Amino acid sequence: MGIQKIVSCFLVFFGTVIMLISLVRTKELMKLMPFVPDRHRGHLLRYLILHRGLIIFFCFGYLLVLVAVAVNYSLVSEFVLSIILFLVQYSYSR
């Protein structure tokens, strides 16, 4: 395994760890929901649930890309990367 592949795997793994930390922090936000006023609670809860779902989806995508890069299977990594970049662009356009 070359140095470029090792660095790529490390960066993807580190990105997954950051996303898992974000998932834990989102759980902490869910615990604070009783302190949110009733009129905003439903709207905020929907976005937090959507956010958690996207984090989980991206974590699986990152792990799939990590495995694809490690075994040199470029088709999967390119496909998953395309999906991730599309969804990131979609979430910023909203």
N, CA, C and O atoms as a MOPAC input file, in Angstrom:
PM7 MOZYME 1SCF
protein

 N      0.85600 1    -1.16900 1     0.00000 1
 C      0.00000 1     0.00000 1     0.00000 1
 C      0.90500 1     1.23700 1     0.00000 1
 O      1.80100 1     1.36700 1     0.83400 1
 N      0.65200 1     2.14000 1    -0.95400 1
 C      1.46600 1     3.33700 1    -1.07000 1
 C      1.10200 1     4.38800 1    -0.04100 1
 O      0.07100 1     4.30700 1     0.62700 1
 N      1.97500 1     5.37200 1     0.06800 1
 C      1.77000 1     6.44700 1     1.05500 1
 C      0.50700 1     7.24500 1     0.75100 1
 O     -0.18300 1     7.68300 1     1.67200 1
 N      0.19600 1     7.43900 1    -0.53200 1
 C     -1.00400 1     8.19500 1    -0.88700 1
 C     -2.26300 1     7.45800 1    -0.42400 1
 O     -3.19900 1     8.08200 1     0.07700 1
 N     -2.28700 1     6.15100 1    -0.58700 1
 C     -3.44100 1     5.36700 1    -0.15800 1
 C     -3.55700 1     5.37300 1     1.36600 1
 O     -4.66200 1     5.45600 1     1.90200 1
 N     -2.43700 1     5.28700 1     2.05800 1
 C     -2.45700 1     5.31400 1     3.52300 1
 C     -2.98500 1     6.65700 1     4.02200 1
 O     -3.80600 1     6.70100 1     4.93800 1
 N     -2.51900 1     7.74300 1     3.42800 1
 C     -2.98800 1     9.07800 1     3.81400 1
 C     -4.47900 1     9.21900 1     3.51300 1
 O     -5.22600 1     9.76500 1     4.32600 1
 N     -4.91500 1     8.73200 1     2.35300 1
 C     -6.33800 1     8.80300 1     2.00100 1
 C     -7.19000 1     8.02900 1     2.99100 1
 O     -8.22600 1     8.51900 1     3.44000 1
 N     -6.75700 1     6.81500 1     3.33600 1
 C     -7.49900 1     6.01500 1     4.31400 1
 C     -7.54200 1     6.70000 1     5.67500 1
 O     -8.57500 1     6.69700 1     6.34500 1
 N     -6.42900 1     7.28100 1     6.07700 1
 C     -6.38100 1     7.98200 1     7.36100 1
 C     -7.34700 1     9.16600 1     7.36200 1
 O     -8.07600 1     9.37100 1     8.33300 1
 N     -7.35600 1     9.94300 1     6.28100 1
 C     -8.23800 1    11.11200 1     6.21600 1
 C     -9.71200 1    10.70800 1     6.22200 1
 O    -10.53200 1    11.34800 1     6.88100 1
 N    -10.04200 1     9.65200 1     5.49100 1
 C    -11.43800 1     9.19000 1     5.48000 1
 C    -11.81700 1     8.67200 1     6.86500 1
 O    -12.91300 1     8.95500 1     7.35100 1
 N    -10.92600 1     7.91600 1     7.50500 1
 C    -11.19700 1     7.41400 1     8.84200 1
 C    -11.36200 1     8.56400 1     9.83700 1
 O    -12.27000 1     8.54300 1    10.66800 1
 N    -10.48600 1     9.56700 1     9.75200 1
 C    -10.57500 1    10.71700 1    10.64600 1
 C    -11.88200 1    11.47900 1    10.40900 1
 O    -12.49700 1    11.95400 1    11.36400 1
 N    -12.31100 1    11.60000 1     9.16200 1
 C    -13.59300 1    12.22800 1     8.84900 1
 C    -14.75500 1    11.46700 1     9.46900 1
 O    -15.71400 1    12.07000 1     9.95100 1
 N    -14.66700 1    10.13700 1     9.45400 1
 C    -15.70900 1     9.31700 1    10.07800 1
 C    -15.74500 1     9.54200 1    11.58300 1
 O    -16.82400 1     9.62000 1    12.17100 1
 N    -14.60000 1     9.64400 1    12.20200 1
 C    -14.53900 1     9.89500 1    13.65000 1
 C    -15.16900 1    11.25000 1    13.97700 1
 O    -15.91400 1    11.37300 1    14.94900 1
 N    -14.87300 1    12.25200 1    13.17500 1
 C    -15.46300 1    13.57800 1    13.39700 1
 C    -16.98500 1    13.50500 1    13.27800 1
 O    -17.70100 1    14.12900 1    14.06100 1
 N    -17.47300 1    12.75500 1    12.31100 1
 C    -18.92700 1    12.63400 1    12.15400 1
 C    -19.55000 1    11.88200 1    13.32300 1
 O    -20.65300 1    12.22000 1    13.75200 1
 N    -18.86600 1    10.87600 1    13.84300 1
 C    -19.39400 1    10.15900 1    15.00200 1
 C    -19.42200 1    11.05500 1    16.23900 1
 O    -20.34100 1    10.95900 1    17.05200 1
 N    -18.43200 1    11.91400 1    16.38400 1
 C    -18.44800 1    12.89100 1    17.48100 1
 C    -19.64300 1    13.83200 1    17.32400 1
 O    -20.30700 1    14.17300 1    18.30200 1
 N    -19.90800 1    14.24300 1    16.09400 1
 C    -21.06400 1    15.09800 1    15.82700 1
 C    -22.36700 1    14.37200 1    16.15500 1
 O    -23.31800 1    14.98500 1    16.63900 1
 N    -22.40700 1    13.08300 1    15.89400 1
 C    -23.60200 1    12.29600 1    16.21700 1
 C    -23.84600 1    12.27100 1    17.72000 1
 O    -24.98700 1    12.38900 1    18.16700 1
 N    -22.78900 1    12.12000 1    18.49400 1
 C    -22.91300 1    12.12100 1    19.96200 1
 C    -23.36500 1    13.49600 1    20.45200 1
 O    -24.20300 1    13.59600 1    21.34800 1
 N    -22.81100 1    14.54800 1    19.86300 1
 C    -23.19300 1    15.90500 1    20.28100 1
 C    -24.64900 1    16.19300 1    19.91600 1
 O    -25.32900 1    16.92700 1    20.63300 1
 N    -25.12900 1    15.63400 1    18.82600 1
 C    -26.53000 1    15.81000 1    18.45500 1
 C    -27.43400 1    15.13400 1    19.47700 1
 O    -28.52300 1    15.62800 1    19.77100 1
 N    -26.99000 1    14.01500 1    20.01300 1
 C    -27.75800 1    13.33900 1    21.06200 1
 C    -27.89100 1    14.23900 1    22.28500 1
 O    -28.93600 1    14.26800 1    22.93400 1
 N    -26.83600 1    14.96300 1    22.58700 1
 C    -26.88900 1    15.90500 1    23.70300 1
 C    -27.89600 1    17.02700 1    23.43500 1
 O    -28.57600 1    17.48900 1    24.35100 1
 N    -27.98500 1    17.45700 1    22.18300 1
 C    -28.98400 1    18.47900 1    21.83500 1
 C    -30.40500 1    17.95600 1    22.01700 1
 O    -31.29900 1    18.69600 1    22.42800 1
 N    -30.60500 1    16.68300 1    21.71000 1
 C    -31.93900 1    16.09500 1    21.86600 1
 C    -32.37200 1    16.11100 1    23.33700 1
 O    -33.55900 1    16.24100 1    23.63500 1
 N    -31.41600 1    15.98100 1    24.24300 1
 C    -31.74300 1    16.00800 1    25.67200 1
 C    -32.21800 1    17.39100 1    26.11300 1
 O    -32.90600 1    17.51400 1    27.12600 1
 N    -31.86100 1    18.42400 1    25.36600 1
 C    -32.25100 1    19.79200 1    25.72100 1
 C    -33.60700 1    20.20000 1    25.14000 1
 O    -34.06300 1    21.31900 1    25.37600 1
 N    -34.24900 1    19.32300 1    24.39700 1
 C    -35.52500 1    19.65200 1    23.75500 1
 C    -36.61700 1    20.09600 1    24.73100 1
 O    -37.41700 1    20.95500 1    24.35900 1
 N    -36.69900 1    19.57000 1    25.94400 1
 C    -37.75000 1    20.05800 1    26.85200 1
 C    -37.63300 1    21.54600 1    27.17900 1
 O    -38.61400 1    22.15700 1    27.60400 1
 N    -36.46500 1    22.13500 1    26.99100 1
 C    -36.26800 1    23.54600 1    27.30400 1
 C    -36.60100 1    24.47000 1    26.13200 1
 O    -36.58400 1    25.69200 1    26.27700 1
 N    -36.90500 1    23.88400 1    24.96900 1
 C    -37.27000 1    24.66700 1    23.78200 1
 C    -38.76000 1    24.98300 1    23.87500 1
 O    -39.54800 1    24.10700 1    24.23100 1
 N    -39.16300 1    26.21300 1    23.56200 1
 C    -40.59400 1    26.54800 1    23.60100 1
 C    -41.41000 1    25.62400 1    22.68300 1
 O    -40.93500 1    25.17800 1    21.63800 1
 N    -42.64000 1    25.35600 1    23.10400 1
 C    -43.50500 1    24.41500 1    22.38500 1
 C    -43.68700 1    24.77400 1    20.91400 1
 O    -43.72400 1    23.88600 1    20.06200 1
 N    -43.79800 1    26.04700 1    20.61000 1
 C    -44.07100 1    26.44800 1    19.22800 1
 C    -42.89900 1    26.16400 1    18.29600 1
 O    -43.09900 1    26.06400 1    17.08500 1
 N    -41.69100 1    26.03300 1    18.81900 1
 C    -40.50600 1    25.76000 1    17.99700 1
 C    -40.04400 1    24.30900 1    18.09200 1
 O    -39.24100 1    23.85900 1    17.27500 1
 N    -40.53700 1    23.58700 1    19.06700 1
 C    -40.03000 1    22.24900 1    19.35600 1
 C    -40.22200 1    21.27600 1    18.19700 1
 O    -39.28700 1    20.55300 1    17.85100 1
 N    -41.39100 1    21.23700 1    17.59600 1
 C    -41.65700 1    20.29200 1    16.51300 1
 C    -40.77100 1    20.53900 1    15.30200 1
 O    -40.22300 1    19.60800 1    14.71200 1
 N    -40.64400 1    21.79700 1    14.94600 1
 C    -39.82300 1    22.17600 1    13.79000 1
 C    -38.35800 1    21.81500 1    14.04300 1
 O    -37.69400 1    21.24500 1    13.17800 1
 N    -37.86400 1    22.14900 1    15.22800 1
 C    -36.48000 1    21.87300 1    15.56800 1
 C    -36.21600 1    20.36800 1    15.67100 1
 O    -35.16000 1    19.89000 1    15.25600 1
 N    -37.17300 1    19.63000 1    16.22000 1
 C    -37.01800 1    18.19200 1    16.35300 1
 C    -36.90400 1    17.51300 1    14.99100 1
 O    -36.09600 1    16.60100 1    14.81300 1
 N    -37.72100 1    17.96400 1    14.02300 1
 C    -37.63700 1    17.39000 1    12.66400 1
 C    -36.25000 1    17.59900 1    12.07800 1
 O    -35.68300 1    16.67800 1    11.48900 1
 N    -35.70000 1    18.79000 1    12.23000 1
 C    -34.37700 1    19.06400 1    11.67900 1
 C    -33.28100 1    18.28200 1    12.40500 1
 O    -32.32500 1    17.83500 1    11.77100 1
 N    -33.40200 1    18.11300 1    13.69900 1
 C    -32.41100 1    17.32400 1    14.42400 1
 C    -32.44500 1    15.86100 1    14.01100 1
 O    -31.39800 1    15.22700 1    13.87900 1
 N    -33.63400 1    15.32500 1    13.80900 1
 C    -33.76200 1    13.93700 1    13.35700 1
 C    -33.20800 1    13.78700 1    11.94500 1
 O    -32.51300 1    12.81400 1    11.65200 1
 N    -33.50700 1    14.73600 1    11.07600 1
 C    -32.95100 1    14.71600 1     9.71600 1
 C    -31.43000 1    14.81000 1     9.76500 1
 O    -30.73700 1    14.09600 1     9.04000 1
 N    -30.91600 1    15.68000 1    10.61200 1
 C    -29.47000 1    15.84600 1    10.75800 1
 C    -28.80900 1    14.55000 1    11.21600 1
 O    -27.77800 1    14.15200 1    10.67500 1
 N    -29.39500 1    13.89800 1    12.20400 1
 C    -28.84800 1    12.61900 1    12.69000 1
 C    -28.89700 1    11.54900 1    11.61700 1
 O    -27.95400 1    10.77000 1    11.47300 1
 N    -29.98600 1    11.50200 1    10.86400 1
 C    -30.09000 1    10.52700 1     9.78300 1
 C    -29.03100 1    10.74300 1     8.71600 1
 O    -28.44300 1     9.78400 1     8.21600 1
 N    -28.78700 1    11.99600 1     8.36800 1
 C    -27.75500 1    12.29800 1     7.36900 1
 C    -26.36500 1    11.96200 1     7.89000 1
 O    -25.52400 1    11.47200 1     7.13700 1
 N    -26.11900 1    12.21900 1     9.15700 1
 C    -24.81900 1    11.87200 1     9.73100 1
 C    -24.59900 1    10.36400 1     9.64900 1
 O    -23.51700 1     9.92100 1     9.26500 1
 N    -25.59700 1     9.58100 1    10.00200 1
 C    -25.47300 1     8.12000 1     9.94400 1
 C    -25.25500 1     7.66500 1     8.50600 1
 O    -24.41100 1     6.80700 1     8.24800 1
 N    -26.01200 1     8.23700 1     7.56600 1
 C    -25.84900 1     7.89600 1     6.15300 1
 C    -24.43100 1     8.20500 1     5.67800 1
 O    -23.80800 1     7.38400 1     5.00600 1
 N    -23.92100 1     9.38500 1     6.02500 1
 C    -22.57500 1     9.76800 1     5.60200 1
 C    -21.50600 1     8.90400 1     6.26400 1
 O    -20.48700 1     8.60400 1     5.64100 1
 N    -21.71900 1     8.50000 1     7.51700 1
 C    -20.75500 1     7.61500 1     8.16800 1
 C    -20.64000 1     6.29000 1     7.41500 1
 O    -19.53600 1     5.79500 1     7.18700 1
 N    -21.78100 1     5.72100 1     7.03200 1
 C    -21.73500 1     4.49300 1     6.23800 1
 C    -21.05400 1     4.73700 1     4.89500 1
 O    -20.29600 1     3.89300 1     4.41700 1
 N    -21.32400 1     5.88500 1     4.29000 1
 C    -20.67300 1     6.22300 1     3.02600 1
 C    -19.17200 1     6.35700 1     3.18800 1
 O    -18.40800 1     5.88200 1     2.34800 1
 N    -18.74800 1     6.99900 1     4.25800 1
 C    -17.31700 1     7.15300 1     4.51600 1
 C    -16.66000 1     5.79100 1     4.71400 1
 O    -15.58300 1     5.53800 1     4.17500 1
 N    -17.30100 1     4.91200 1     5.48500 1
 C    -16.73300 1     3.58800 1     5.70700 1
 C    -16.67200 1     2.78500 1     4.40900 1
 O    -15.71200 1     2.04900 1     4.18000 1
 N    -17.69100 1     2.92300 1     3.56200 1
 C    -17.67900 1     2.23300 1     2.27100 1
 C    -16.54300 1     2.74900 1     1.39700 1
 O    -15.86200 1     1.96200 1     0.73900 1
 N    -16.33400 1     4.05400 1     1.38400 1
 C    -15.22500 1     4.62500 1     0.61700 1
 C    -13.88800 1     4.17500 1     1.20800 1
 O    -12.95100 1     3.89000 1     0.46200 1
 N    -13.79100 1     4.10800 1     2.52000 1
 C    -12.56100 1     3.65200 1     3.15800 1
 C    -12.20400 1     2.24300 1     2.70900 1
 O    -11.05500 1     1.97000 1     2.35900 1
 N    -13.17900 1     1.35500 1     2.71900 1
 C    -12.94100 1    -0.02200 1     2.27300 1
 C    -12.60300 1    -0.04300 1     0.78200 1
 O    -11.69600 1    -0.76300 1     0.36500 1
 N    -13.31800 1     0.73200 1    -0.01500 1
 C    -13.06600 1     0.75600 1    -1.45700 1
 C    -11.67100 1     1.27200 1    -1.77100 1
 O    -11.00500 1     0.74600 1    -2.66300 1
 N    -11.22100 1     2.28600 1    -1.05600 1
 C     -9.86800 1     2.81200 1    -1.27700 1
 C     -8.83200 1     1.79000 1    -0.82800 1
 O     -7.81600 1     1.59900 1    -1.49500 1
 N     -9.08300 1     1.14000 1     0.29000 1
 C     -8.11800 1     0.16900 1     0.82200 1
 C     -7.92900 1    -1.02300 1    -0.11400 1
 O     -6.81700 1    -1.53500 1    -0.25000 1
 N     -9.01800 1    -1.47100 1    -0.76400 1
 C     -8.90400 1    -2.63000 1    -1.66500 1
 C     -8.75300 1    -2.21000 1    -3.11900 1
 O     -8.77500 1    -3.04800 1    -4.02000 1
 N     -8.59800 1    -0.90200 1    -3.34600 1
 C     -8.36100 1    -0.35200 1    -4.68400 1
 C     -9.53700 1    -0.61100 1    -5.63800 1
 O     -9.33000 1    -0.94800 1    -6.80400 1
 N    -10.74100 1    -0.45700 1    -5.15000 1
 C    -11.95700 1    -0.62400 1    -5.95000 1
 C    -12.50800 1     0.77700 1    -6.22500 1
 O    -13.32300 1     1.29200 1    -5.45900 1
 N    -12.06400 1     1.37800 1    -7.30800 1
 C    -12.34300 1     2.78900 1    -7.56200 1
 C    -13.78500 1     3.06600 1    -7.94200 1
 O    -14.26400 1     4.17400 1    -7.69900 1
 N    -14.49800 1     2.11800 1    -8.52400 1
 C    -15.87100 1     2.36300 1    -8.95400 1
 C    -16.75900 1     2.71500 1    -7.76700 1
 O    -17.53800 1     3.66700 1    -7.83600 1
 N    -16.65000 1     1.96200 1    -6.69000 1
 C    -17.48600 1     2.22500 1    -5.51300 1
 C    -17.11400 1     3.55900 1    -4.88800 1
 O    -17.99700 1     4.34300 1    -4.54100 1
 N    -15.82600 1     3.82900 1    -4.73900 1
 C    -15.42900 1     5.07400 1    -4.09200 1
 C    -15.85600 1     6.28300 1    -4.91700 1
 O    -16.27000 1     7.29300 1    -4.34900 1
 N    -15.76600 1     6.20500 1    -6.24000 1
 C    -16.20400 1     7.32000 1    -7.08200 1
 C    -17.71900 1     7.50000 1    -7.00100 1
 O    -18.20600 1     8.62900 1    -6.95000 1
 N    -18.46200 1     6.39900 1    -6.98900 1
 C    -19.92000 1     6.47100 1    -6.92600 1
 C    -20.37400 1     7.06600 1    -5.59700 1
 O    -21.21600 1     7.96400 1    -5.57000 1
 N    -19.81700 1     6.56700 1    -4.49700 1
 C    -20.20600 1     7.06800 1    -3.17500 1
 C    -19.78200 1     8.51800 1    -3.00500 1
 O    -20.52500 1     9.31800 1    -2.43600 1
 N    -18.60400 1     8.86400 1    -3.48900 1
 C    -18.15400 1    10.25100 1    -3.41500 1
 C    -19.10400 1    11.16700 1    -4.18600 1
 O    -19.41500 1    12.26700 1    -3.72900 1
 N    -19.55900 1    10.71900 1    -5.34200 1
 C    -20.51300 1    11.50800 1    -6.12100 1
 C    -21.81400 1    11.72200 1    -5.35800 1
 O    -22.35800 1    12.82600 1    -5.35900 1
 N    -22.31300 1    10.68400 1    -4.71200 1
 C    -23.54600 1    10.80400 1    -3.91500 1
 C    -23.33600 1    11.76700 1    -2.75200 1
 O    -24.18400 1    12.61900 1    -2.48900 1
 N    -22.21600 1    11.63500 1    -2.05900 1
 C    -21.94100 1    12.49600 1    -0.90700 1
 C    -21.85800 1    13.95100 1    -1.34200 1
 O    -22.45300 1    14.82100 1    -0.70600 1
 N    -21.13600 1    14.22300 1    -2.40400 1
 C    -21.00200 1    15.60500 1    -2.85600 1
 C    -22.34200 1    16.16200 1    -3.33000 1
 O    -22.63300 1    17.34000 1    -3.11800 1
 N    -23.15700 1    15.32800 1    -3.96700 1
 C    -24.48500 1    15.78200 1    -4.37500 1
 C    -25.33000 1    16.14200 1    -3.15900 1
 O    -25.98700 1    17.18300 1    -3.14700 1
 N    -25.31900 1    15.29700 1    -2.14600 1
 C    -26.13700 1    15.56300 1    -0.96400 1
 C    -25.62600 1    16.76700 1    -0.17300 1
 O    -26.41900 1    17.50900 1     0.40600 1
 N    -24.32300 1    16.96300 1    -0.14600 1
 C    -23.78200 1    18.14800 1     0.53200 1
 C    -24.24900 1    19.40100 1    -0.21700 1
 O    -24.67800 1    20.37300 1     0.40500 1
 N    -24.16500 1    19.37600 1    -1.52900 1
 C    -24.62000 1    20.52200 1    -2.31900 1
 C    -26.12100 1    20.74800 1    -2.12900 1
 O    -26.57500 1    21.88700 1    -2.01600 1
 N    -26.88600 1    19.64900 1    -2.09600 1
 C    -28.33500 1    19.75500 1    -1.91100 1
 C    -28.66500 1    20.36500 1    -0.54600 1
 O    -29.56300 1    21.19900 1    -0.43300 1
 N    -27.93300 1    19.94400 1     0.48400 1
 C    -28.24200 1    20.46200 1     1.83200 1
 C    -27.87700 1    21.93800 1     1.94900 1
 O    -28.52800 1    22.66200 1     2.70300 1
 N    -26.86100 1    22.40900 1     1.23000 1
 C    -26.50800 1    23.81700 1     1.27500 1
 C    -27.45400 1    24.67500 1     0.43000 1
 O    -27.59300 1    25.87200 1     0.68100 1
 N    -28.09500 1    24.07700 1    -0.55800 1
 C    -28.98400 1    24.85800 1    -1.41500 1
 C    -30.34900 1    25.09400 1    -0.77900 1
 O    -31.12500 1    25.91500 1    -1.26700 1
 N    -30.64700 1    24.38700 1     0.29800 1
 C    -31.95100 1    24.52600 1     0.95900 1
 C    -31.95800 1    25.69500 1     1.81400 1
 O    -32.96700 1    25.98400 1     2.45600 1

